[in-house]
C-alpha cells in the first residue's frame, strides 16, 4: 500500500477505508441529483458568479421543489407519505457563530471532528460488512 497505510493499525485503516466509501457514495448521490436538476433546468448548468448566495439558494430550492412536484404529478415520487415541510428557523449569524466558523477552520479541530465522524460511522456500520 505505501508508507501511509503501513503506519496505521489495521482497524484504523479499515475505519478510514469505510469512511471514504461512505463519503464517496454520498458525493456521487449528490452529483447525480444535481445532474438531473441541471438537465431539467438549464439555468442551473450555467455559472452563477454574480448571484448572491441567497439567490442561488432560492433558485436551487425552487428547482428541487418543482422537480419533486413534477415527479409526484407523474406518479414517480419516491416518498408517498410526505408530511409537508419542516418549519425552518431563520438563520442569524452572531459573533459566537463567527467564532464557530473560525474554530472549524482550525486544522487540529478539523482533524478531531473528522476522526469522530470516522468513529461514528464505524460504530454504526452493518454487522455483515465486508471490506475489499
C-alpha beads as a LAMMPS data file, in Angstrom:
LAMMPS data file: protein, C-alpha beads

132 atoms
131 bonds

1 atom types
1 bond types

-500.0 500.0 xlo xhi
-500.0 500.0 ylo yhi
-500.0 500.0 zlo zhi

Masses

1 110.0

Atoms # bond

1 1 1 0.000 0.000 0.000
2 1 1 2.627 2.554 0.964
3 1 1 4.165 4.242 3.963
4 1 1 0.919 5.933 4.992
5 1 1 -1.027 2.707 5.354
6 1 1 1.773 0.700 6.960
7 1 1 1.956 3.134 9.887
8 1 1 -1.747 2.696 10.671
9 1 1 -3.171 -0.195 12.620
10 1 1 -5.429 -2.496 10.635
11 1 1 -8.558 -1.277 12.418
12 1 1 -7.714 2.402 11.853
13 1 1 -7.054 1.695 8.182
14 1 1 -10.354 -0.216 7.885
15 1 1 -12.238 2.623 9.592
16 1 1 -10.792 5.222 7.221
17 1 1 -11.470 2.998 4.235
18 1 1 -15.103 2.585 5.330
19 1 1 -15.439 6.339 5.881
20 1 1 -14.015 7.031 2.413
21 1 1 -16.501 4.625 0.813
22 1 1 -19.420 6.276 2.625
23 1 1 -18.179 9.747 1.669
24 1 1 -17.735 8.761 -1.997
25 1 1 -21.208 7.247 -2.068
26 1 1 -22.809 10.387 -0.652
27 1 1 -20.864 12.614 -3.036
28 1 1 -21.947 10.508 -6.041
29 1 1 -25.598 10.704 -4.950
30 1 1 -25.416 14.482 -4.679
31 1 1 -23.632 14.811 -8.024
32 1 1 -26.288 12.638 -9.716
33 1 1 -29.085 14.666 -8.172
34 1 1 -27.614 17.934 -9.423
35 1 1 -27.077 16.456 -12.898
36 1 1 -30.790 15.615 -13.022
37 1 1 -31.696 19.143 -11.929
38 1 1 -29.244 20.735 -14.393
39 1 1 -30.745 18.724 -17.282
40 1 1 -34.258 19.847 -16.367
41 1 1 -33.394 23.493 -15.685
42 1 1 -30.639 24.901 -17.861
43 1 1 -30.256 27.931 -15.590
44 1 1 -28.572 25.643 -13.028
45 1 1 -25.988 24.491 -15.568
46 1 1 -24.584 27.973 -16.204
47 1 1 -22.123 29.792 -13.926
48 1 1 -23.693 31.902 -11.169
49 1 1 -20.713 34.062 -10.266
50 1 1 -22.719 37.242 -9.974
51 1 1 -25.606 35.794 -7.982
52 1 1 -25.735 36.190 -4.231
53 1 1 -25.619 33.113 -2.031
54 1 1 -29.244 33.800 -1.027
55 1 1 -30.350 33.958 -4.682
56 1 1 -28.566 30.709 -5.540
57 1 1 -30.163 29.022 -2.515
58 1 1 -33.645 30.218 -3.504
59 1 1 -33.232 29.076 -7.124
60 1 1 -31.866 25.628 -6.214
61 1 1 -34.567 25.001 -3.594
62 1 1 -37.242 26.153 -6.042
63 1 1 -35.925 23.782 -8.716
64 1 1 -35.861 20.885 -6.242
65 1 1 -39.448 21.598 -5.182
66 1 1 -40.620 21.875 -8.798
67 1 1 -38.774 18.661 -9.691
68 1 1 -40.467 16.814 -6.818
69 1 1 -43.858 18.247 -7.797
70 1 1 -43.351 17.005 -11.373
71 1 1 -42.369 13.536 -10.131
72 1 1 -45.416 13.493 -7.848
73 1 1 -47.698 14.544 -10.695
74 1 1 -46.233 11.853 -12.967
75 1 1 -46.608 9.213 -10.241
76 1 1 -42.840 8.742 -9.934
77 1 1 -42.426 10.194 -6.471
78 1 1 -40.265 8.253 -4.066
79 1 1 -41.904 9.185 -0.775
80 1 1 -45.672 8.750 -0.845
81 1 1 -46.196 9.600 2.837
82 1 1 -44.606 13.068 2.798
83 1 1 -45.958 15.133 5.710
84 1 1 -45.050 18.602 4.464
85 1 1 -42.177 20.942 5.038
86 1 1 -40.460 21.090 8.382
87 1 1 -40.606 24.653 9.712
88 1 1 -37.210 26.299 9.407
89 1 1 -35.783 28.818 11.798
90 1 1 -34.294 31.978 10.417
91 1 1 -30.524 31.827 10.248
92 1 1 -28.838 34.582 12.201
93 1 1 -25.094 34.945 12.328
94 1 1 -23.764 36.126 15.662
95 1 1 -20.256 36.814 16.862
96 1 1 -20.441 33.397 18.501
97 1 1 -21.336 31.926 15.102
98 1 1 -18.321 33.601 13.528
99 1 1 -16.137 32.189 16.292
100 1 1 -17.526 28.725 15.493
101 1 1 -16.578 29.165 11.825
102 1 1 -13.031 30.077 12.823
103 1 1 -12.853 27.115 15.200
104 1 1 -13.947 24.694 12.472
105 1 1 -11.298 26.113 10.112
106 1 1 -8.610 25.190 12.662
107 1 1 -6.693 22.167 11.270
108 1 1 -6.443 20.430 14.640
109 1 1 -10.153 20.779 15.390
110 1 1 -10.999 19.747 11.819
111 1 1 -8.886 16.619 12.268
112 1 1 -10.579 15.818 15.576
113 1 1 -14.054 16.284 14.060
114 1 1 -13.151 14.060 11.104
115 1 1 -11.784 11.387 13.457
116 1 1 -15.010 11.498 15.488
117 1 1 -17.078 11.166 12.301
118 1 1 -14.986 8.173 11.171
119 1 1 -15.542 6.526 14.569
120 1 1 -19.262 7.376 14.497
121 1 1 -19.736 5.756 11.080
122 1 1 -17.633 2.741 12.053
123 1 1 -19.701 2.164 15.198
124 1 1 -22.916 2.174 13.141
125 1 1 -21.731 0.030 10.233
126 1 1 -23.692 -3.099 9.291
127 1 1 -22.696 -6.290 11.113
128 1 1 -22.189 -8.137 7.823
129 1 1 -19.801 -5.508 6.410
130 1 1 -17.076 -6.862 4.131
131 1 1 -14.220 -4.522 3.227
132 1 1 -12.384 -5.150 -0.036

Bonds

1 1 1 2
2 1 2 3
3 1 3 4
4 1 4 5
5 1 5 6
6 1 6 7
7 1 7 8
8 1 8 9
9 1 9 10
10 1 10 11
11 1 11 12
12 1 12 13
13 1 13 14
14 1 14 15
15 1 15 16
16 1 16 17
17 1 17 18
18 1 18 19
19 1 19 20
20 1 20 21
21 1 21 22
22 1 22 23
23 1 23 24
24 1 24 25
25 1 25 26
26 1 26 27
27 1 27 28
28 1 28 29
29 1 29 30
30 1 30 31
31 1 31 32
32 1 32 33
33 1 33 34
34 1 34 35
35 1 35 36
36 1 36 37
37 1 37 38
38 1 38 39
39 1 39 40
40 1 40 41
41 1 41 42
42 1 42 43
43 1 43 44
44 1 44 45
45 1 45 46
46 1 46 47
47 1 47 48
48 1 48 49
49 1 49 50
50 1 50 51
51 1 51 52
52 1 52 53
53 1 53 54
54 1 54 55
55 1 55 56
56 1 56 57
57 1 57 58
58 1 58 59
59 1 59 60
60 1 60 61
61 1 61 62
62 1 62 63
63 1 63 64
64 1 64 65
65 1 65 66
66 1 66 67
67 1 67 68
68 1 68 69
69 1 69 70
70 1 70 71
71 1 71 72
72 1 72 73
73 1 73 74
74 1 74 75
75 1 75 76
76 1 76 77
77 1 77 78
78 1 78 79
79 1 79 80
80 1 80 81
81 1 81 82
82 1 82 83
83 1 83 84
84 1 84 85
85 1 85 86
86 1 86 87
87 1 87 88
88 1 88 89
89 1 89 90
90 1 90 91
91 1 91 92
92 1 92 93
93 1 93 94
94 1 94 95
95 1 95 96
96 1 96 97
97 1 97 98
98 1 98 99
99 1 99 100
100 1 100 101
101 1 101 102
102 1 102 103
103 1 103 104
104 1 104 105
105 1 105 106
106 1 106 107
107 1 107 108
108 1 108 109
109 1 109 110
110 1 110 111
111 1 111 112
112 1 112 113
113 1 113 114
114 1 114 115
115 1 115 116
116 1 116 117
117 1 117 118
118 1 118 119
119 1 119 120
120 1 120 121
121 1 121 122
122 1 122 123
123 1 123 124
124 1 124 125
125 1 125 126
126 1 126 127
127 1 127 128
128 1 128 129
129 1 129 130
130 1 130 131
131 1 131 132
